[in-house]
Amino acid sequence: MSRLDRLKVSLMALLTVALTSVGSANAVEKKMFGYEYNPATDQVTHYDADEPYVGAPEPLVIKDAFDYLQPWNGRCIEAKMPADKAKLLPCQTSNIKPTMKYHGIQIKGNKWMHLACDEAFKSVMNGGGPFSTVIVQIDDSNNRVMRYWISHNHVTEWVDPTAHGETTCIKQACKELGVFDLGHIRKDNPNLKLPQTCETSHCDLYTSAEPCPMCYSATRWAHINTIYFAATVYDAAAQGVNFGDEPQYAELSLNYEDRPRLGVKCYQCTEDNSLDAFNAYKRGGSIKY
């Protein structure tokens, strides 16, 4: 092989490495939290929305519960199962609210709630779970929407039982903003990644279904103080859906010694180094959150 041929081979090898590196970089850019995602159907960020934020919709006044008919858009997809089984799973037309749990908090929907429910439907049609979340960032100085995030349940797609709509949307917003407090976002925060002209802003969360204990806790750890949801925990537990959260809420109210009858065993272990991390945290220079 001539010197010129060897040079050509070397250049081709370098070009191949360069193209491979670019491909790898693009693959990394497509990932969110280490998972591949498709911006067309998965997480979506809408920057610079700049529109008035109306806040909480007007209350839903029901004068006669026995004469009230909840609005329904009539959407009911054709069942992909035998007819004898399909007839046992008719489309539901109203939310299930058998207790006083929702008394005093029932309101009408708005654009953001509608968006979250539409995204949940899209998730199902793409093979995902029937849950979705929208987080809206609001300018505290003029009550205008700055931007918003949309994400849905990714449990089966990512093989991750924690990838609920609320948790993935919270992670998405925090990652892009560079903050871990979505309830009070300051302009002078040195870690803030996205532009903010107002001194402070905050986020509200809209979710297509009542948050499970994990998602409710995640929302509170993100310091989001206003949560809107559409479907109830009873809707999520209905026959054919079978996402029951009520047992988990009830379980959390029990003493640990009473949980084994539910199939859960918890133990508190006494160790001489169990408080090392807490002592270092409170006496050291770790970032408080």
C-alpha positions, 0 to 999 in steps of 0.5 A: 500500500502506498503512502497516499493510500495509507493516508486515505485510510487514516482519513477515512478512519478519522471521519468514521470516528467523527461521525460516530461521535456526532451520532452518539452526541445526538443520541444523548441529546434525545435522552431525558433522565437516561431514557430515550424519548420522542418529542412528538409523543413524549415530553414537550416543552412550550417556551415563551407561551406569554398568555394571561393565566386565569388561575382556578376555574369557577366553582362547580355548583351542583344544586341537585346532585340527583338531577345533575348530568356531568358533561361528556364529549362522547369519545369512546373508541372501538373495543379491541376485544371479544364482544362478550368482554367488551360489554362488561367494560362500557365507556364511563361518562362521569367521574366516580365520587362516592364520598365527601372527599371532594366536597368544597374543591369541585370546579370547572375545567380550563385549557390546561386541564383539558390539555392534560386529559388529551395528552393522557388519551394520546399516551394510551393510543401510543401504548402508554398508561392513561395518565398525563401532567401539565406544569405551567410556569406563571410570572408573579408580577403580571400573572402571565404564563411564561412556559409550560411542560407536558409529560405522560406516564412512561412506566412501561416504555421506560420499564420504570415504576416511578415514571408517572406523569407527575414525576416525569413532568416535574423532573423535566421542568426542574432539569430545564429550569435548573431549580428544585423548587418550582413553587418560588423561582427567583430571577437571581438564582445563579443556577437558573437556566431559562430566561426570566424577566420577573423577579419571581415565578411559580408553577401550578400542576394539572394532572389528568387523574388524582395523584397517587401517594408518590406523585402527591409527595413529589409535587409537594417536594417540588413545592408546588402549592396548587394541584388540579386533577380531573379523574378521581382515585375511584375512576382509576380503580374502576373495573378494566382500569384497575389502578387503585390508590386508595389502599396505599393512602390507607396503608400510609395512615397505619402504624408499621406493625399493622402493615404486615397483614397487607403483605408489607413488612417494614423494620427500623434498624438501629445502627451506630452510623444511622445519623451520620449523614443528617449530622453532616448535612445540618452542620456542613455546607450542603445545599438546603432544599 
